[in-house]
Amino acid sequence: MDEASVNFISTRLESPKHVIPFGRRIAYSFGHILNDLCASMWFSYLLMFQHNILLLDNRIAGNLLLLGQVADALSTPFVGYESDRPNDLWLCKYGRRKAWHLVGTLCVLMSFPFLFMECVSCSNSSQNAKFLYYGAFIVIFQFGWAAVQVSHLSLIPDLTPLSCERVELNSYRYAMTVLSNICTYVALLIIFGVSDEGEKHTSPKDLPIFKNVALSVVGVGAFFSLMFHLFTKEKDHPHYSDQQQCVINEASDIVEKPHLRWKDWFAQPQFYMVALLYMSTRLYVNLSQVYMPMYIEDTLELHKNKIAIIPLVIFISGFLSSFLVKSLRRYFGIKATYFLGCVLAIASCVWIYLGEGESYATYHLYAVAVLIGVAGSTLLIISLAFTSDLIANSTSSGAFVFGSMSFVDKLANGIAVKIIQDFHPSESYCTNCKWYYKYVLVFSCGVAVLLGLLALSCLLTQSVGTRRNEEQLHRNSIIRHNRRYGNSSKSDESKALLSEESDSLLT
């Protein structure tokens, strides 16, 4: 590698200039809208739909959600591994990531609407029969959801080598997530607003409302998925000439950091630390989203339109704050920004615990919703940035890393919801159990934040992306690179020279 090439690589890796144009970044952010729209219905209203409209038992509802999370958890590392693995199938010529994204999109479109409809030809069947019916559609939906999520996330390190731009792509992605949730809640709020005001709580009469919203979600999501596939190229660096692109591709294995295969990650302690941090973040965001509607209806006994208004406030505040995260990360650093998100999250839990009375339900609840939205937005964007920094230049195993993070996240969420549902007091034991969901929000979300702080404390003295046994990994990367390009006959002296050259670039 000549001096001009080394200088070029160093300049491009440090340059703040965008690698992909603004329009392409927006098109990328469209790729997860279908998932986001479905997730807003899944996490916010699935349990309520099963409880109040399908009239399923607490444990059956918990088992269904657990089944979905387990199916998602098992699918993510599988999709991650297959997405990283070179494949000669004709569909993969379309792009390894985008091919899996397309398969997942089709699975979601074919299964999700049935989750918010009455059981076809089995409405009068036993609850166990309904479990099998809805469980089959849940497994298909969660496999598709996982395929879209992992392929979309793993595109980020492929699209740009710049850490600041990866954070920006995560910010755009999260902004679309929030906008998707806002659209879902606004639709429900409008429908509840024109529905019978005498019905304070949701009931089987509201089944057509959820059915129509689910069908609308699928239609809108399909349109944005099409836009993503039309305008996002999997490997496109328009600011580089062909020769320069070859230099960067060659250097990705040697210059920046040692390249890791999927099996190498298990020997990296940071892999487990970031996984714990990501899992705890998702626990806080998802559990607050799942149980907020139940808290509003059962604990505070507010009108059913509040199950759309309060989540709407949460996601609007999260959307607005998502644009500040990049600036906070630049001025305070990634770790300090995550710590700030944890402080806001703990404050929301404390406020829910202390909140009571009419003034709390009328006014303070909105302030709590803002805190949850800002905290969730900050924690989620930064946890994804931690994951991207962990991957660094190991983009060919990036989908496996994101899949592993999602595996731990989904499994933990499923187990948490299952435990919460199983511990719900029965009517024979407790005639007035409205306090239950208050303590679910306080303690389950609070413990999740504490786990995040524990993971952050383990990473405080470390530079995220630093590899254990880095010198040996460098040598292995050089050997694999030489074999890949037919240079296995190079002498040890030339390998050492390449290693020294890359070390000098790193310093």
Secondary structure, DSSP 4 states (H G I P E B T S, - for coil): --HHHHHHHHHHHH--S-SS-HHHHHHHHGGGHHHHHHHHHHHHHHHHIIIIIS---HHHHHHHHHHHHHHHHHHHHHHHHHHHS----GGGGG-HHHHHHHHHHHHHHHHGGGGGSPPTT-TTS-HHHHHHHHHHHHHHHHHHHHHHHHHHHHHHHHH-S-HHHHHHHHHHHHHHHHHHHHHHHHHHHHHHHHS-TT--S--GGGHHHHHHHHHHHHHHHHHHHHHHHHH--SS--TTS-HHHHHHHHHHTTTTSS----GGGGGG-HHHHHHHHHHHHHHHHHHHHHHHHHHIIIIIS---TTHHHHHHHHHHHHHHHHHHHHHHHHHHH-HHHHHHHHHHHHHHHHHHHHH--SHHIIIIIHHHHHHHHHHHHHHHHHHHHHHHHHHHTT-GGGHHHHHHHHHHHHHHHHHHHHHHHHHTSPPTTT-S--TTHHHHIIIIIHHHHHHHHHHHHHHHTTS-TTPPTTHHHHHHHHHHHHHHHTT-TT--HHHHHHHHHHHHHHH-
